[in-house]
Amino acid sequence: MKLLVCVSKTPDTTAKISFNSDGTEFNGAGVTYIMNPYDEWYALVRALELVEKNGGTVTIINVGDASNDQTIRKGLAIGATDAVRINADPKSALYIAKQIAEYAKNENFDIVFTGKESIDYNGSEVGAMVAEFLDLPFISYASKLDLNGNTATVERDIEGGVEILEVQTPFALSAAKGMAEQRIPNMMGIMKAKSKPFKVVEPVDFPDFATPVHYDLPNEKSGVKLIDPNDMDELVRLLHEEAKVI
């Protein structure tokens, strides 16, 4: 079994978000970066569990510059077999998906994993685009994956219930909460990561069709007014005179 897990670098969930003076780029000064949790906790760990049970390899792939190497090394420390970084500065999900697909198209991966979304942009686009470029079936927001030979049984949460699907390998999938449990790299894994294969390849020529023009921060939240629970008249007055409809 040969599995590919797409990983991205994102700001830590506690990072203070700001942009440069003209609002065209994220201000990364002083920001701590992590591996996108949906990629790490669910996609990568489930891929590792499948290989531990059935044998095979797990390759992690990232599109980015050398500042992403530490994030990629963490994936190797958790247990991935090898890693690939496409040496580029991506601006759009389509560009990222094209680079991943170009690498994967001749590698015969059985499953291509992504997290359901990245926590910085929340676009949920890359997985479906990779599947389209590779002409693979795609299942989004999967919360459970079991494999029996070449047949995968996948569960995904839907409104009011759970949808169960079957699909033959190869296919692509985006992983959501429930797919696996987070793993913490141990010292042995960290040491082994230093000697695992880590390949850097140059990107294929492909335009960034959709690129950010401007970023804006949301309006600051107003203060909270506390009202005596017995003063319903004041509550009604505030709702009529000061409450805003969003």
PyMOL commands that set and color helices and strands:
alter all, ss='L'
color gray80, all
select helices_A, chain A and resi 37-54+66-78+93-104+126-134+187-193+232-241
alter helices_A, ss='H'
color red, helices_A
select strands_A, chain A and resi 2-6+9-11+33-35+57-64+82-87+111-115+138-148+151-158+161-168+171-175+198-201
alter strands_A, ss='S'
color yellow, strands_A
deselect
rebuild
show_as cartoon
